[in-house]
């Protein structure tokens, strides 16, 4: 038998917010291509996308 899982919208909202920050980091990486700005954009994109995945897993019941 399948059990019903009750999930909250908190994990989805957190993932969307962090996903938006990751997208901004990726855009920063593309626009600042030859400079150190691209490295910071890459770091932000990786960090916020990882946190988005963690946020979904923490709040998914």
Beta strands, then each sheet from edge to edge (+ up, - down):
end
